[in-house]
Amino acid sequence: MKLVRLIVLGVLTTLFSVVALAGSAADDIAVHNAYVRAVPPGTPNSAAFMNLMNNGSSDHAIVRAESGISKVVELHTHKMEGGMMKMTPVEKIGVGANAKTILKPGGLHVMFLGLKQDVKAGDKVEFKLIFEDGSETTVTAPVKKVMAGMKHDMKKTMKH
C-alpha cells in the first residue's frame, strides 16, 4: 500500500510539474509594434495592428479583444470578393508555436466599432487580447496616422 501511495504521489507531482512549466498563451505571446489607426473626428471605427510573437512550444490563438474606446471590438481580416476588398470578422487569430503573426492594414486586425471617443495621433489606446486558454494581455498602443497599405476606400471598408 505504501508503494502505491508513493507511485501515485510521484505521478501527481510529475503532472503538476508539467502543468506548471506550460506557460499560458499570455506568457508565451509577445506583442510588438502595436498601434491604432488615427481617424478623423466623428469617424465611427478604427483598428489596431501589431506583430505577435509566440515564444512558446504550443500553438495559441486570440479569441476575443476588449476595449473601453468602442461599443464593440472584433477580430477581423480583409478578403477579396468579386473584385472588392471586404472586411470580415474572424473567430480567432492564430499564432503558431515559435512563430509570428502580423496584424496589418489590409490583413488581420483588431477592429473598434462604434467609437466612444475621437482617436487622434499622439493619443494612446488600451485594449485587451484574450486567448483561447482564458489568459489575457493588456496592450497600450500609440495612435498613429497610417495611410500606407490601404489600397481601397477606407470609408467603404469601415462600414459594417
SULFENZI-V732038 format. One line per field, one symbol per residue. phi: phi as a letter, one per 30 degrees, with the letter a starting at -180 (. if undefined). psi: psi as a letter, one per 30 degrees, with the letter a starting at -180 (. if undefined). Layout:
BEGIN
phi->???
psi->???
END
This chain:
BEGIN
phi->.dddddddddddddddddddddddedddcccbhdacddbdeiddbbbcbacccccccbdbadcabbaddbdbbbcbbcbdbhicdbcbdbdabdbdehbcbccbeibdacccciecadbcejdbbcbccccdcidbbccccdcbdbcdjccbdddddddc
psi->eeeeeeeeeeeeeeeeeeeefjlleeeekkkkhklkkkllkfkflalkllkkjjglgkklkkfllkkfflekklkllkkkkhgkkkkklleljkjlkhlkkkjlkgbklkkjkhkflkjlkflkkklkkklfgfllkkkjklkkkkfkfjgljeeeefk.
END
